Amino acid sequence: MTLRQPRYSKEEFAKRGDRIYETQIHPKLKESDRGKIVAIDIETGAFEIANTPIIATDRLYEKYPDAQPWVIRIGHRTLYRFGSQSLK
């Protein structure tokens, strides 16, 4: 098992990941991708889309073993949600 270490701060990961998503990936997405997970290599811009974060990052690592992945849910601001849903 390879031990991977981040090379950037959390803030830099977020900045790069969000910029790549908004400028390069989001324009290519289809409505059927909504709710899926995208893993983005913040250094190369390469990405993989899957139904789970593990599958998306594993596919990215298969192609780019040294990737620095930023993972988000398509169509949402966050990957996970904490707390209960509104009853309204």
N, C-alpha and C positions, 0 to 999 in steps of 0.2 A: 504494500500500500504506500502510495506516494504522499508525503506530508507536504501540503501546499501552504505557503505563507502569503498573506496579502502584501503587496508592495506599495499600497497607497493608503491614505487615511480614509476613514468612513466618509468624510465630506467630499474627498476627491472621487471616491467610488461613485457616490450619488450624483455628483456633478457630471462626470463623464458618462455614466450609465444613462441618466436622464437625457442628456444632450444627444447621444447616439440613438436612443429610442425615438425621441421626438423628430429628429431630422432625417434619419436613415431607415428606420424600421416601421414606425407608425404609418407613413404614407403607403406602404406596401401591403398592409394588413387588410383582411376581408372581415366582414361581419361575423363569419363563422369562426374566426379566431378569438372573438371576445370571450373572456373568462379563462383562456388557456394561459400558460406560463411561457415567458420568453427569457432565456438566459443569454446575456450579451457579454462578450469579451470586451472589456473597456479599453484594451490596447489595440485590437485589430478591427473591432466593429463586427466581427463574426457573431452569428446568433443561431440559436436553435429554439424551436417552439415545440412544446409538448403539453400533456395534461397535468403533469406534476413537476415540481421543482427538481426533484432527483433525476427524473428522466431527461429533462432539458439540460441540466448541468452535465450529466454523464455523457450525453451526445456531444456537447461542446468540448468536453475534455478528451473524447475519443479523437476529435479532429485537431484540437489545439491543447495538447497536454499541459502547457504552461499558461493556460488562460487565466484571466482575472475576472471571474463572472459576477455580473450584476443581474439580479433576478427580479422580475416584476410580473404582475398579473395584467394581461391585456385588457384595457378598458377600465381599469381601476387605478386608484392612486397608490395602493399598497398591495403587498403580496398576501398578507394575512390580516384578519380583523379580530380584535379582542373585544370582549364584552358581549352583552346580549343585543339582539336586534330590537328595534323599536316595535311596540305593539300597535302603533297607529297605522 
